[in-house]
Amino acid sequence: MEKALFLAAFFFAYTVQAITGFAGNIFAMPVGTTLLGLESTVSILNAMGFFACGLLTALNIKSVNWRELGKILGAMIVFMVLGIWLDTLVPLHILLKIYGVIIVIIGIKNLAVPQQKFMPEWALWIILALAGLIQGMFVSGGALLVIYAVQKLRDQQQFRITLSAVWTVLNLIYAGIAFQQGHFTGDVVQIIVMCIPLAIVATVLGNKLQKKISQERFLKLTYVLLLCVGVILLVTS
């Protein structure tokens, strides 16, 4: 039952990921943490994040903004490594509380102020650093990265595919670390195998849906769901 519930949440989350270019792991992580445990969930989502985002990027490779991709990866990778290290020092329930607070704030902020205000360059670099930190700790840095991306990547398709390229690289790095640490157990590999066809269908479906759904309306729904996830984390962790 736990695996079936996780697979359902995964399919929904990765359909969202294909439509918006972010938020997939944000939705899948709390469900996975509750049902499968943090370590297993992180390993699964890193492997599937690489696969699904890599597939979406390959299908739309001409839409990647290579200059911004280089800037984002250069900043995030350093702080992602720091986040992985912090993840080994801080107790899980405290990490989950911090995570919940962060995504509640982001959800409220984007619902209350849907139009992103111009931020100075130094502030955007701080956002990238924090996104890398959260990515390292929870595989869910997209909620912060989107704040940077909406200012730098104004074209909807470029926004979506450049972010997908970011997750392809970061998830590959993190999956390699998890593999070295022996986190890819038999159960984890079994769930990954079950997720692969779901990821393919979700990516193709999301790629088609994004052409029919207003990005503004869908982002509003995304932030409502994000707020709900954050509240659930705060109540249950």
C-alpha positions in Angstrom: 0.0 0.0 0.0 2.8 2.4 0.9 4.5 1.9 -2.5 1.2 2.3 -4.4 0.5 5.6 -2.6 4.0 6.8 -3.3 3.7 5.9 -7.0 0.4 7.8 -7.3 2.0 10.9 -5.7 5.1 10.5 -7.9 3.0 10.5 -11.1 1.1 13.6 -10.1 4.3 15.4 -9.0 6.2 14.6 -12.1 3.3 15.7 -14.3 3.5 19.0 -12.5 7.3 19.0 -13.1 6.9 18.5 -16.8 4.4 21.3 -17.1 6.2 23.9 -15.0 9.8 22.8 -14.9 9.9 22.7 -11.1 8.0 21.5 -8.1 8.0 17.8 -8.8 10.2 16.7 -5.9 8.6 19.3 -3.7 5.3 17.4 -3.9 6.8 13.9 -3.9 9.3 14.4 -1.1 6.8 14.8 1.9 4.8 11.8 0.8 7.9 9.7 0.2 9.4 10.7 3.5 6.3 9.6 5.4 5.8 6.3 3.5 9.3 5.2 2.6 11.7 7.2 4.8 13.9 10.2 4.0 17.0 8.3 2.8 15.1 6.0 0.4 13.0 8.8 -0.9 16.0 11.1 -1.6 17.7 8.3 -3.6 14.6 7.5 -5.6 13.8 11.1 -6.5 17.4 11.8 -7.5 17.5 8.9 -9.8 14.0 9.7 -11.3 14.7 13.4 -11.4 17.7 12.8 -13.6 15.7 10.4 -15.8 12.5 12.5 -16.2 14.2 15.9 -16.4 16.8 14.6 -18.8 14.0 13.2 -21.0 12.2 16.5 -21.0 15.4 18.4 -21.8 16.3 16.1 -24.6 12.8 16.6 -26.1 13.2 20.4 -26.1 17.0 20.9 -26.2 16.7 24.0 -28.4 14.9 25.9 -25.6 17.8 25.7 -23.1 19.4 29.0 -22.1 23.0 27.8 -21.8 24.3 31.0 -20.3 21.8 30.9 -17.4 22.2 27.2 -17.0 25.9 27.7 -16.4 25.4 30.4 -13.8 22.7 28.4 -11.9 24.8 25.2 -11.8 27.9 27.1 -10.8 26.2 28.6 -7.8 24.0 25.8 -6.7 26.5 22.9 -6.8 28.7 24.4 -4.2 25.9 24.9 -1.7 24.2 21.6 -2.6 27.3 19.9 -1.3 27.1 22.0 1.9 23.4 21.0 2.2 24.3 17.3 1.9 26.8 17.7 4.7 24.3 19.5 7.0 21.8 16.7 6.3 24.1 14.4 8.3 24.3 16.7 11.3 20.8 18.0 12.0 18.0 15.7 13.4 15.3 14.8 10.8 12.3 16.3 12.6 14.1 19.7 12.8 15.0 19.5 9.1 11.4 18.8 8.2 10.2 21.7 10.3 12.6 24.1 8.6 11.6 22.7 5.2 7.9 23.2 6.0 8.4 26.8 7.1 10.4 27.6 3.9 7.8 26.2 1.5 4.9 27.8 3.4 6.6 31.2 3.2 7.2 30.7 -0.6 3.6 29.6 -1.2 2.1 32.5 0.7 4.6 35.0 -0.9 3.8 33.9 -4.4 0.0 33.8 -3.8 0.0 37.2 -2.2 2.4 38.8 -4.7 2.0 36.9 -8.0 4.0 39.5 -9.9 7.6 39.1 -9.2 9.3 42.3 -8.2 12.7 43.2 -9.7 15.5 42.0 -7.4 19.1 43.2 -7.4 21.8 40.9 -8.8 23.3 40.3 -5.3 19.9 39.2 -4.0 19.5 36.7 -6.9 22.9 35.1 -6.1 21.7 34.6 -2.5 18.6 33.0 -3.8 20.7 30.6 -5.9 22.8 29.7 -2.9 19.8 29.0 -0.7 18.3 26.9 -3.6 21.4 24.8 -3.7 21.4 24.4 0.1 17.7 23.2 0.1 18.5 20.9 -2.9 21.3 19.3 -1.0 19.2 18.7 2.1 15.8 17.8 0.6 16.2 17.4 -3.2 13.7 20.2 -3.4 15.5 23.5 -4.3 13.0 24.3 -7.0 10.8 26.4 -4.8 13.6 28.9 -4.4 15.2 28.6 -7.8 11.9 29.6 -9.4 12.2 33.0 -7.8 15.5 33.5 -9.6 14.3 32.0 -12.8 11.1 34.0 -13.3 13.3 37.2 -13.4 16.0 35.8 -15.6 14.0 33.5 -17.9 11.0 35.4 -19.1 10.0 33.0 -22.0 7.8 30.2 -20.6 9.4 27.4 -22.7 12.9 28.6 -22.0 12.1 28.8 -18.3 10.7 25.3 -18.2 13.4 23.5 -20.1 16.4 25.4 -18.6 15.2 24.4 -15.2 14.7 20.9 -16.3 18.4 20.9 -17.5 19.4 22.1 -14.1 17.6 19.2 -12.3 19.1 16.8 -14.8 22.7 17.7 -13.7 22.1 18.2 -10.0 20.1 15.0 -9.6 22.8 13.0 -11.4 25.5 14.4 -9.0 23.4 13.7 -6.0 22.4 10.2 -7.2 26.1 9.4 -7.7 26.8 10.4 -4.1 23.8 8.3 -2.8 25.1 5.3 -4.8 28.6 5.7 -3.3 27.0 5.7 0.2 25.1 2.5 -0.5 21.6 4.1 -0.4 20.4 2.2 -3.5 19.1 -0.8 -1.7 17.1 -3.6 -3.4 13.8 -2.0 -2.3 14.9 1.4 -3.7 15.9 0.0 -7.0 12.6 -1.9 -7.2 10.6 1.3 -6.8 12.8 3.2 -9.3 12.0 0.5 -11.9 8.3 0.9 -11.2 8.7 4.7 -11.5 10.3 4.7 -14.9 7.2 4.1 -17.0 5.2 6.5 -14.9 7.9 9.2 -15.4 7.8 8.6 -19.2 4.0 9.0 -19.3 4.0 12.0 -16.9 6.7 13.7 -19.0 4.9 13.2 -22.3 1.5 14.2 -20.7 2.9 17.3 -19.0 4.7 18.3 -22.2 1.3 18.3 -24.0 -0.7 19.9 -21.2 1.6 22.8 -20.8 0.6 24.0 -24.3 -3.1 24.1 -23.2 -2.9 25.4 -19.7 -2.4 29.0 -18.8 1.0 29.2 -17.0 -0.3 31.9 -14.7 -3.3 29.9 -13.6 -1.3 26.7 -13.2 1.4 28.5 -11.1 -1.3 29.8 -8.8 -2.6 26.2 -8.3 0.9 25.0 -7.8 1.5 27.6 -5.0 -1.8 26.6 -3.3 -0.7 23.0 -3.3 2.8 24.0 -2.1 1.2 25.8 0.8 -0.8 22.7 1.7 2.3 20.5 1.6 4.2 22.9 3.9 1.3 23.0 6.5 1.1 19.2 6.5 4.9 19.0 7.1 4.6 21.5 10.0 1.7 19.6 11.6 3.1 16.0 11.2 6.8 16.4 11.7 
